[in-house]
Amino acid sequence: MRSPRTAGPRPPRTPRPPGLRVKSPELLIAESGADLEGHGLRRTMGLFQLVCFGVGAIVGTGIFVGLSDTVAKAGPAVIVSFVLAAVTCVFTAFSFAELGGAIPVSGSSYSFAYATLGERTAFLVGWCLFLEYGISVSAVAVGWSQYLNELLNSVVGWELPAALSSGPGAGGVINLPAVVVIGLAAVLLVRGVRESARATAAMAVLKIGILLVFCAVAFTAFRDGHLVPFASGGVGGVTSGASIAFFSYIGFDAITTAGEEVRNPRRNIPFAIMICIGIVTVLYCAVAVAAIGAFGAPAVADRPAALSLIVNQVTGSTVGGGVIAFGAVVAIASVVLAVMYGQTRILMSMSRDGLVPAVFEKVSPKTSTPVSNTWIVATVVAVPAAFSSLDVVVNLTTIGALATMVAVNVAVVALRRSHPALPRTFRVPLFPVSPVLGVGFCVYLMYGTGWRTWLQFAAFLLAGAVVYAAYGRRRSRLGARELSTQAPPEA
């Protein structure tokens, strides 16, 4: 006999509030064609190219330019700051690897949040990704301009005038080289992902080689006394340094934005993420030890082109510094290329869901790239690159990236609960301890960015919530689909 509680027809399901709408992983994968061909995109990248793409997105301004800012906070303990930032990335990388293998689509953190935490949270994660990807491109381009002048000085003994190579905040008028490198990256991106991947792979191999050469040269002048006092800034200095050092790791999650253009994404995305984190962490720590051991923390601090200066001092010639400057120019250009790629793919995913205008979704049948999307992104990020200084945007970019990583660590737990049978090619080890530690480390580094950054970030999130309420919520395709299924049949 059926109990009264279960007898009779099941009551209709209560519609979810718009902001809590969840898009199932199966629907995300089906709409993107992630197991076939991705939404008009072509699968051209293998594991090696994907690893090079990840290295290309990570290694750049953070180590070539930002090292001096990190040393200014932490002193010789910058090594601990890099390790702390790396540990934060490792725990979060586990979550990215599991989600990237389970939901191999172009939306990265945005799509993962949409599948687990609801539409409003997903939109705000996408909004934060504008900071991590779009605004960080501006910061990276500013760093490229600094090393371009260093290269010109080493090669021809001439530099671009400050009026044309710095923004108003740095004593100039417009940072023209920063605009140029963004434009060149856009040209390459619209030509096709195969060409972009080849260029990124070549630049990644070159910049790793340049940094290894730097270490070999700098270690010849290593002095133990340069490491004393080790933690000159105390625990607070190490924490602040780690928050700045984290900027050096931003970009590893860009690997997941290639989910629809990678061969065998369920296997290659998790592998590529873990390989990249390992390579970059070892490389950063080696460069930091070599730089401080050869030159001392006070001499490295607040010198944007410190690596070139160190090589010049050790070799007694400007040739070595010119080589380092050339490597930095190539390295930072590859970051601009890779991170702009990630930004365009995230916008494409959000456009596919109706949360941003449809122009970002269109893919050229000729090049299989989002051409209009790419040029819009290039134009938007070129403005702050032309008129802002590097330090203005670094902290805001960092806190935005850390916020998205908090969401990813929470999403991996939520997806385990809501879709335990979903195929996963990688599983987070020590679950659920790892994602909980990932959240903790991210929040700890967010704290180190300072209260002014928190206020700026709060204002940024508020603006995002307004945009979602005014545009995204009303135009959501998932919301339209749910309304159509709830509509009563015509008589």
C-alpha positions in Angstrom: 0.0 0.0 0.0 1.4 3.4 -1.0 1.8 5.9 1.9 -0.2 9.1 1.8 3.1 11.0 1.5 3.9 9.4 -1.9 0.4 8.8 -3.2 -1.0 10.8 -6.1 0.7 12.8 -8.8 4.0 14.5 -8.0 3.6 18.3 -7.5 5.1 20.6 -10.1 8.7 21.6 -9.5 9.1 25.0 -8.1 11.0 27.2 -10.6 14.4 28.3 -9.5 15.1 32.0 -8.9 16.9 33.4 -12.0 20.2 33.9 -10.3 20.3 30.2 -9.1 19.6 28.6 -12.5 22.2 25.9 -13.1 23.2 24.7 -16.5 23.9 20.9 -16.5 27.4 19.7 -17.5 25.7 17.5 -20.2 24.0 20.6 -21.7 27.3 22.6 -21.6 29.1 19.8 -23.4 26.4 19.2 -25.9 26.0 22.9 -26.8 29.8 23.4 -27.2 30.4 20.2 -29.1 33.2 19.6 -26.7 33.5 15.9 -27.5 33.3 16.5 -31.2 34.1 19.8 -32.9 33.7 22.9 -30.7 31.1 25.4 -31.9 32.7 26.1 -35.2 36.2 25.9 -33.7 38.9 23.4 -34.8 40.7 20.9 -32.7 44.4 21.6 -33.6 46.3 21.5 -30.3 48.0 18.4 -28.8 49.4 18.0 -25.3 52.8 19.6 -26.1 51.2 22.6 -27.7 48.8 22.9 -24.8 51.6 22.8 -22.3 53.5 25.5 -24.3 50.3 27.5 -24.4 50.0 27.3 -20.6 53.7 28.3 -20.1 53.1 31.1 -22.7 50.2 32.4 -20.7 52.1 32.3 -17.3 55.8 33.2 -17.8 56.1 36.9 -18.6 55.7 40.2 -16.8 55.3 38.6 -13.4 58.9 37.3 -13.3 60.7 39.6 -15.7 59.2 42.8 -14.3 57.2 42.0 -11.2 60.1 40.2 -9.4 61.4 43.5 -8.2 58.1 44.5 -6.6 57.9 41.1 -4.9 61.4 41.5 -3.6 60.6 45.0 -2.3 58.0 43.5 0.0 59.5 40.2 1.0 63.3 40.6 0.7 65.3 37.4 0.2 62.2 35.6 1.5 60.7 36.2 -1.9 61.5 32.5 -2.4 58.9 31.7 0.3 56.5 34.1 -1.3 56.8 32.2 -4.7 56.4 28.9 -3.0 53.3 30.1 -1.1 51.8 31.4 -4.3 52.7 28.1 -6.0 51.0 26.0 -3.2 47.9 28.1 -3.7 48.0 27.4 -7.4 48.6 23.7 -6.9 45.5 23.1 -4.7 43.4 25.1 -7.2 45.1 23.4 -10.1 43.8 20.1 -8.8 40.3 21.5 -9.0 40.8 23.0 -12.5 42.2 19.7 -13.7 39.2 17.7 -12.5 36.7 20.2 -13.8 38.6 20.7 -17.1 38.5 16.9 -17.7 34.9 16.6 -16.7 33.5 19.7 -18.5 35.9 20.3 -21.5 34.4 23.6 -22.8 35.9 27.1 -23.5 34.3 28.9 -20.6 36.8 27.8 -17.9 35.8 29.0 -14.4 32.7 30.7 -15.8 31.3 27.4 -17.2 32.3 25.5 -14.1 30.4 27.9 -11.9 27.4 27.8 -14.2 27.2 24.0 -13.8 27.3 24.2 -10.0 26.8 27.5 -8.3 24.1 29.2 -10.4 23.8 31.8 -13.2 24.4 34.9 -11.1 27.5 33.5 -9.5 28.7 32.3 -12.9 28.2 35.8 -14.4 30.2 37.4 -11.6 32.9 34.8 -12.1 33.0 35.8 -15.7 33.0 39.4 -14.7 36.1 38.7 -12.5 37.7 36.9 -15.4 37.6 40.3 -17.2 40.1 41.3 -14.6 42.2 38.2 -14.7 42.4 38.1 -18.4 41.4 41.4 -20.0 43.0 43.8 -17.5 46.0 41.6 -16.9 46.8 41.9 -20.6 47.0 45.7 -20.1 49.5 45.2 -17.3 51.5 42.7 -19.2 51.7 45.0 -22.2 53.0 47.8 -20.0 55.8 45.5 -18.8 56.5 44.6 -22.5 57.1 48.3 -23.2 59.6 48.6 -20.4 61.7 45.7 -21.7 61.4 46.9 -25.3 63.2 50.1 -24.2 65.8 48.0 -22.4 66.4 46.0 -25.5 66.6 49.1 -27.7 69.1 50.6 -25.3 71.3 47.5 -25.4 71.2 47.1 -29.1 71.3 50.6 -30.5 71.9 52.8 -27.5 68.6 54.6 -27.9 65.2 54.4 -26.2 61.7 55.6 -27.1 60.9 58.9 -25.5 59.0 58.7 -22.2 56.1 60.6 -23.8 55.5 57.7 -26.2 56.4 54.7 -23.9 54.7 55.6 -20.6 51.2 56.5 -19.5 50.4 59.8 -17.8 50.9 58.3 -14.3 54.5 57.4 -15.2 55.4 60.8 -16.6 54.5 60.1 -20.2 51.6 60.7 -22.6 50.7 57.4 -24.2 52.3 53.9 -24.0 52.5 53.3 -27.7 54.5 50.0 -27.6 51.9 48.5 -25.3 49.2 49.3 -27.8 51.3 47.9 -30.7 51.9 44.5 -29.0 48.2 44.1 -28.3 47.4 44.9 -31.9 50.0 42.4 -33.2 48.5 39.7 -30.9 45.0 40.4 -32.2 46.3 40.0 -35.8 47.8 36.6 -35.1 44.7 35.4 -33.1 42.3 36.2 -35.9 44.4 34.3 -38.4 43.8 31.0 -36.7 44.4 29.0 -33.6 47.0 26.7 -35.3 49.2 29.7 -36.2 48.7 31.2 -32.7 49.6 27.8 -31.0 52.8 27.4 -33.1 53.9 31.0 -32.3 53.2 30.5 -28.6 55.1 27.2 -28.5 58.1 28.7 -30.1 58.1 31.7 -27.7 57.6 29.4 -24.7 60.6 27.3 -25.5 62.7 30.4 -26.2 61.8 32.2 -22.9 62.4 29.1 -20.8 65.9 28.9 -22.4 66.5 32.6 -21.7 65.6 32.2 -18.0 67.9 29.1 -17.7 70.7 31.1 -19.3 70.0 33.9 -16.7 70.3 31.4 -13.9 73.5 30.0 -15.2 75.1 33.4 -15.4 73.7 34.8 -12.1 74.8 31.7 -10.1 78.4 32.4 -11.0 78.2 35.5 -8.8 76.2 34.0 -6.0 77.0 35.2 -2.5 75.5 33.7 0.7 75.6 37.0 2.4 73.0 38.4 0.0 70.4 36.2 1.6 70.8 37.8 5.0 68.6 39.0 6.7 66.3 36.5 5.0 62.8 37.7 6.0 63.6 41.4 6.2 59.9 42.3 5.8 58.6 39.8 8.4 55.6 37.5 8.0 53.6 40.5 6.6 56.2 41.1 4.0 56.1 37.4 2.9 52.3 37.5 2.7 52.3 40.7 0.7 55.0 39.4 -1.5 53.0 36.2 -2.1 50.0 38.2 -3.2 52.2 40.1 -5.7 54.0 36.8 -6.7 50.6 35.2 -7.4 50.4 37.6 -10.4 53.3 35.7 -11.9 51.2 32.5 -11.9 48.1 34.0 -13.4 47.3 32.3 -16.7 47.6 28.6 -15.9 43.8 28.3 -15.9 43.8 29.7 -19.5 44.5 26.1 -20.4 40.9 25.2 -19.7 39.7 27.9 -22.1 41.1 25.8 -25.0 38.7 23.0 -24.2 37.1 23.1 -27.6 40.3 23.4 -29.6 42.3 20.6 -28.0 42.6 17.1 -29.2 41.4 14.6 -26.5 40.6 17.4 -24.1 39.5 15.1 -21.2 43.0 13.7 -21.1 45.2 16.6 -22.2 43.7 19.4 -20.1 44.4 17.9 -16.7 47.9 16.7 -17.7 48.8 20.2 -19.2 47.7 22.0 -16.1 49.8 19.9 -13.7 52.9 19.9 -16.0 52.8 23.7 -16.3 52.5 24.4 -12.6 55.5 22.1 -12.0 57.7 23.8 -14.7 56.8 27.3 -13.7 57.3 26.9 -9.9 60.8 25.4 -10.3 61.8 28.1 -12.8 60.5 31.0 -10.7 62.2 29.8 -7.5 65.5 29.3 -9.4 65.4 32.7 -10.9 64.6 34.4 -7.6 67.4 32.6 -5.8 69.9 33.4 -8.6 68.8 37.1 -8.8 69.1 37.8 -5.1 72.2 35.7 -4.6 74.0 37.6 -7.3 72.8 41.1 -6.6 71.2 41.3 -3.2 67.6 42.1 -2.4 68.0 45.9 -2.0 69.5 46.2 -5.5 66.8 44.0 -7.1 63.9 45.8 -5.4 62.0 48.4 -7.5 64.1 47.8 -10.6 61.6 46.7 -13.4 64.4 45.4 -15.7 66.4 43.8 -12.9 67.3 40.6 -14.7 69.0 42.5 -17.6 70.9 44.7 -15.1 72.1 41.7 -13.1 73.5 40.0 -16.2 75.2 43.2 -17.3 76.9 43.6 -13.9 78.0 39.9 -13.8 79.4 39.8 -17.4 80.6 43.4 -17.5 78.9 43.8 -20.9 75.6 45.0 -22.2 75.3 42.0 -24.6 74.1 39.6 -21.9 71.5 42.1 -20.7 70.4 42.6 -24.3 69.8 38.9 -24.6 67.7 38.8 -21.4 65.8 41.9 -22.6 65.1 40.1 -25.9 63.9 37.1 -24.0 61.6 39.3 -21.9 60.2 41.0 -25.0 59.4 37.6 -26.5 58.1 36.1 -23.2 55.8 39.0 -22.5 54.4 39.1 -26.0 53.5 35.4 -25.7 51.6 36.2 -22.5 49.6 38.9 -24.3 48.8 36.4 -27.1 47.8 33.5 -24.8 45.8 35.6 -22.3 43.9 37.5 -25.0 43.0 34.1 -26.5 41.6 33.0 -23.2 39.5 36.2 -22.8 37.9 35.8 -26.2 36.9 32.2 -25.5 35.3 33.1 -22.2 33.3 35.9 -23.8 32.3 33.5 -26.5 31.0 31.0 -23.9 29.1 33.8 -22.1 27.6 35.0 -25.4 26.5 31.5 -26.2 24.5 31.6 -23.0 23.0 35.0 -23.9 24.7 36.8 -20.9 26.8 39.1 -23.1 25.9 40.4 -26.6 25.8 38.0 -29.5 28.7 39.6 -31.4 31.1 37.8 -29.1 29.7 34.4 -30.2 30.2 34.7 -33.9 33.0 32.5 -35.4 34.4 33.2 -38.8 33.9 30.2 -41.2 37.1 31.1 -43.0 39.5 31.2 -40.0 37.4 29.4 -37.4 38.2 32.2 -34.9 35.9 34.8 -33.2 37.2 37.8 -35.3 34.9 40.5 -34.0 35.3 39.3 -30.5 39.1 39.5 -30.8 39.2 43.0 -32.1 36.7 44.3 -29.5 38.8 42.7 -26.7 42.0 44.2 -28.2 40.5 47.7 -28.4 39.2 47.6 -24.8 42.4 46.3 -23.2 44.6 48.7 -25.2 43.0 51.7 -23.5 44.3 51.0 -19.9 47.6 49.7 -21.4 48.1 53.1 -23.2 47.3 55.3 -20.2 47.9 53.3 -17.0 51.0 52.1 -15.1 51.7 48.5 -14.2 51.2 48.8 -10.4 47.7 50.4 -10.8 46.2 47.1 -12.1 48.3 44.3 -10.6 46.6 44.1 -7.2 43.1 44.4 -8.7 43.9 41.7 -11.3 45.3 39.4 -8.5 42.2 39.7 -6.3 39.9 39.0 -9.2 41.9 35.9 -10.2 41.9 34.6 -6.6 38.1 35.2 -6.3 37.5 33.0 -9.4 39.8 30.3 -8.0 37.8 30.3 -4.8 34.7 29.7 -6.9 36.4 26.8 -8.8 37.4 25.1 -5.5 33.8 25.3 -4.3 32.5 24.2 -7.7 34.5 21.0 -7.7 32.9 20.0 -4.3 29.5 21.0 -5.6 29.9 19.0 -8.8 30.9 15.9 -6.8 27.7 16.1 -4.9 25.3 17.0 -7.8 26.9 14.7 -10.5 28.8 11.9 -8.8 28.6 9.7 -11.9 29.9 12.3 -14.3 33.0 10.9 -16.2 36.2 12.3 -14.8 39.7 11.7 -16.2 41.3 13.3 -13.2 40.2 13.4 -9.6 41.3 15.8 -6.9 43.6 14.0 -4.5 42.8 14.1 -0.8 39.2 15.3 -1.6 37.6 17.3 0.0 40.7 18.5 1.9 42.5 19.9 -1.2 39.7 22.2 -2.4 39.1 23.4 1.2 42.8 24.3 1.5 42.6 25.9 -2.0 39.9 28.2 -0.7 41.9 29.0 2.4 45.1 29.9 0.6 43.2 32.0 -1.9 41.5 34.0 0.8 44.8 34.4 2.7 46.4 35.9 -0.4 43.4 38.1 -1.1 43.8 39.5 2.4 47.4 40.4 1.5 46.3 42.7 -1.3 45.3 45.5 1.1 42.0 47.2 2.0 42.1 49.7 -0.9 42.1 46.8 -3.3 39.2 45.2 -1.5 37.2 48.4 -1.8 38.0 48.6 -5.5 37.1 44.9 -6.0 33.8 45.4 -4.1 32.9 48.3 -6.4 33.8 46.2 -9.4 31.6 43.3 -8.2 28.7 45.7 -7.5 29.0 47.0 -11.1 28.9 43.4 -12.3 25.8 42.6 -10.4 24.1 45.7 -11.9 25.1 44.6 -15.4 23.7 41.1 -14.8 20.4 42.4 -13.4 20.0 44.9 -16.3 21.2 42.7 -19.2 22.3 39.1 -18.5 19.3 38.0 -16.3 16.8 39.2 -19.0 18.6 37.7 -22.0 19.7 34.4 -20.5 19.0 31.6 -23.0 18.8 29.1 -20.2 16.1 31.3 -18.5 14.2 31.5 -21.8 14.3 27.7 -22.2 13.0 27.2 -18.7 10.2 29.6 -19.3 9.2 27.9 -22.5 9.0 24.5 -20.7 6.9 25.9 -17.9 4.4 27.6 -20.2 1.0 26.0 -20.2 0.0 24.2 -23.5 -2.3 26.1 -25.9 -5.9 25.1 -25.8 
